[in-house]
Amino acid sequence: MKAIKLTLFLAFLLSASVLPAQSLWKYFTPSDFAARRAKLMEKIGDGVAILQGAEPTEAYIKFRQDNNFYYLTGVEFPSSVLVLNGKTKTATLLVPEGRFADIKDEALIKPGPDAAKEYQMTSVLPKSAMTNLLARLAGGNQTFYLVTSPGETAEMTRDRGEVFINTRLSDPWDGRISKEANFVSKIKERFPLVTIKSLSPTLDTMRWVKDAKEIAVIKECGKIGAHGFDEAMRVTRPGIYEYQVVAACDFVYQNEGAMGPSYFPIAASAERGLSWHYNANNHTIKAGDVMMMDYAPELNYYSTDITRTWPVEGKFTEKQLAMYNCIKDASEQVIAAMKPGITVQQMNDIAKQVYAKHGFDKYYPGGIGHYVGMAVHDVGPYDKPFVPGVVFNVEPIIEDKDMKMHLRIEDTIIITETGAINATAGTPTDPESMYKLMKEKRIGEK
């Protein structure tokens, strides 16, 4: 274990080069965020949209902005508020006065015209002006559009947020409501004449279809993820721990500029894979096991989702290979059919037919995947045909509890005008290619 850590560290020193400091927006410009705000203001008519940014972190972890707030502002300053006036087409950013600890210097915002110009806002005001601003906007039967869905920050998705909120709410010794529900309550209390509507469906529709710049980030994120999996396969061998396979992946992700993981690493050998979100990653990898890893990076607020399964000793057994080839065929058939107009139900039907062809129809898990974007389980309708710019992962799974084995292949797929692009295809699924990769030199190995 110490040898592997030392090797990775030495490899980092050898590969590191002097790079320029990253700007606040590496992939986007203030105009991109302004265009999204303009689009949203058109959708709310004469209404007023109010969005809260994420709060500072309690723990010693890096601050990450809420997805919806970042999507519309590019702002990474905690506890900020965005007010969009659909009638006057003005955008006001309200920021706390003073400085939070542990926030990168380029994210700090000082109220005034300079900040308004930099962020392309109508005005940037201190947050202390929020009460008077909202009071002026609340006259008559004004409609306030508020986010009602759970916030999404680091490694957070809508579905997990909803489970957490409902669990806390139903706890007889807790019962706290969500931040979003509390804000709605405060608005009703202070401005009883306003009509409140949810902004979430409108934002979800906008986020469902990615533009060219968003797609470019997802492609780059997929490339980093693929490189990490290549290295994970190279280091795999009997006798090491699952977390050492993750460490190889982490090194590549960080070295290639990922801002962090999209979700916690799932590095499951043998029967550990039967627990779909296993994350202890502390078992010794044994000869004869299969290694299943589900782990992806996040880049500039965009995620990918990637899983590969490979044999620890370098070659699948005959039974393992038969089951693996089933999910590989399902993955390829579904991805080949993906294009504008296809539905999730049609993709499920294709996958089920492949499982039946291989004689494993009873093993079909019942679903083929989910949307990917700013969250790894991203927003989007499951009953509408795909359009260009939609990003959806394909995730065929097969497992046998008697064999204590779980096999999974997962890729992030981008819908184009004419078909689809696999953003995570850079690391192999073909067994022979994986066998060959596992024999290659590990990072830092001479």
Sequence and secondary structure as in RCSB ss.txt:
>XXXX:A:sequence
MKAIKLTLFLAFLLSASVLPAQSLWKYFTPSDFAARRAKLMEKIGDGVAILQGAEPTEAYIKFRQDNNFYYLTGV
EFPSSVLVLNGKTKTATLLVPEGRFADIKDEALIKPGPDAAKEYQMTSVLPKSAMTNLLARLAGGNQTFYLVTSP
GETAEMTRDRGEVFINTRLSDPWDGRISKEANFVSKIKERFPLVTIKSLSPTLDTMRWVKDAKEIAVIKECGKIG
AHGFDEAMRVTRPGIYEYQVVAACDFVYQNEGAMGPSYFPIAASAERGLSWHYNANNHTIKAGDVMMMDYAPELN
YYSTDITRTWPVEGKFTEKQLAMYNCIKDASEQVIAAMKPGITVQQMNDIAKQVYAKHGFDKYYPGGIGHYVGMA
VHDVGPYDKPFVPGVVFNVEPIIEDKDMKMHLRIEDTIIITETGAINATAGTPTDPESMYKLMKEKRIGEK
>XXXX:A:secstr
 HHHHHHHHHHHHHH        S SS  HHHHHHHHHHHHHHTTT EEEEE     SSSS     HHHHHHH  
  TT EEEEETTTTEEEEEE SS  TT  GGG   SSHHHHHHHT SEEEEGGGHHHHHHHHT TT EEEE  S 
   TT  HHHHHHHHHHHHH TT     HHHHHHHHHHHH TTSEEEESHHHHHHHHHS  HHHHHHHHHHHHHH
HHHHHHHHHH  TTSBHHHHHHHHHHHHHHTT  EESS  EEEEGGGGGSTT     SB  TT EEEEE  EEET
TEE   EEEEETTSS  HHHHHHHHHHHHHHHHHHHH STT  HHHHHHHHHHHHHHTT GGG  S    B SSS
SS    SSS   TT EEEE  EEEETTTTEEEE BEEEEE SSSEEETTTTS  SHHHHHHHHTS  TT  
